[in-house]
């Protein structure tokens, strides 16, 4: 599976992204368990709201953190997230 750059990206309806107080970090909850996320991964997934394409997610995060050159890192993470079923595309 690869990210289609023309399509929007949304978080999977079978998973839930939330702050977990006990771990002091964002996590993905799903029927089989939980995945702890680092801050970068959580920020990327928070932008997967079904209204943005890969390029729009990259632009939003580069603006938020006043940086550039994030395309490869974000794309690579989202490819893994897609394979894990955390995100989906129409």
C-alpha positions, -999 to 999 in steps of 0.1 A, spaced: 0 0 0 12 35 -8 -2 69 -1 -21 84 -31 -10 120 -31 -42 131 -48 -65 118 -21 -73 131 14 -61 111 44 -83 103 74 -77 85 107 -92 50 108 -127 48 123 -117 15 141 -89 33 159 -89 62 184 -61 88 189 -61 102 224 -39 116 251 -31 89 277 -25 105 311 -8 73 326 18 73 298 20 111 294 17 107 256 -7 103 228 -17 68 219 -37 49 193 -63 27 209 -78 -2 189 -96 -35 198 -64 -55 200 -44 -31 221 -26 3 222 3 19 204 23 47 222 33 75 199 61 100 200 52 137 197 60 139 159 39 109 151 10 122 171 12 156 154 11 140 120 -19 118 128 -38 148 143 -37 163 108 -53 132 92 -88 145 95 -101 136 61 -98 171 47 -61 172 38 -38 155 12 -2 146 20 10 179 6 -15 198 27 -4 179 59 32 186 51 25 223 45 5 226 78 32 210 99 61 229 83 42 261 90 33 251 126 69 242 134 86 269 112 107 244 93 109 229 58 120 196 43 95 174 61 80 157 31 101 125 31 97 119 69 60 125 69 54 105 38 74 76 52 55 77 85 21 78 67 31 48 45 37 28 77 5 42 93 -15 31 62 0 -4 63 -8 -6 100 -44 4 94 -42 36 114 -52 58 85 -72 54 53 -79 70 20 -112 71 1 
